[in-house]
């Protein structure tokens, strides 16, 4: 498995998909998954992106094949961003287009703020600046994970997460997300309940596309638009959907929107 030692506590797993012409110098897209996901969450994106870009998909600290930190680890968006910056350094990648979904979108915004010289463009798909105005309840999630386990939490949230999908697709995502470490999930839920990067948004200077759905439980269109308008050089796209995990529920549509956005930067 491709892993890199980031620090004494972290071996970071990643996938690097590259089906670009080998005689060209291709740009890299960094895909940042959300809570309880792994690099495999982007499976439907890879065929669409990897012919034009090198596609870098890490398992964030604590998830998938990457190291699980100690129970007292201090979770933060800036910590995730620092891990990603170290990964790019180890791989010798100077700049990337960053795409993040759900809390991975929050990580992506933090990364663009902290390391603007590494970011060519930013796409945020259902990534909250804060959950304070959300219909979601991380405190209740924490209690549920502690009492019933991660898979029970995934099952109870999946309809709002994906909207109306096939039973087989729903079960696949429940199984995939249910494998996340209960210790990691508890730590993350304690952190994201108080997460707020709203003050940083006006300092994000890279071209940005913010994508949401019109009936998302994560935040209303008006709330997301308020976040988006704080980011200079940003665009806004709303899909008709009740899902808030849009990168999974509408992967082709979101991937196409991402490619159009990146292509438009050269015009």
C-alpha angles and dihedrals in degrees: 000000000000107000133155128203105239097173139333091286101040136066103176119209119210143169121217113195115190124170095150122126105284093222092061132079100236127196121238129237115205112207115202116197128210134244114311091008129107136200087283090070087082096057093120092049099054099073090051097046107032097072090062103028141028103252116214115194117177128185102235119235109290097018136093113340095343122105120280109227125223120283092256095053112136105236117208141151089240090055091054089046091052090052090053092048090052090049091054090049092051091049094045094239112150102189138009144185103240124214120181132178129205109331085353084066089054089051089049092053091049090049092051089050096046099039108025092157089064096050125082095174140349131220118187117192112190091331112155124217085203137352093217091104095038130113086223120097117209091181090059090045090054092053092047094050091048093049104033108015136249097287091056089052091049092050094049093050101038099092092056089041098053106015117212109353136145117287090242092054091047092051092048092055093044090053093045096048092039090068093069117117112265089216092054093045092051091051093047093048091051089053103043093051087072099029115129124164095161091117090058097054097085089054095058103105103176123099105272138193118196116198126191140153127249095238102033119153088208095069139333121259088250092054093048091046089054089055092045096050090056090062111081117228092020135142131203131220127181123194122200101246143114091220123103095190090069095159087065101032095046105019098153093048094047093045091050091049089051093051092047090050093050092045090051092059090071094053 
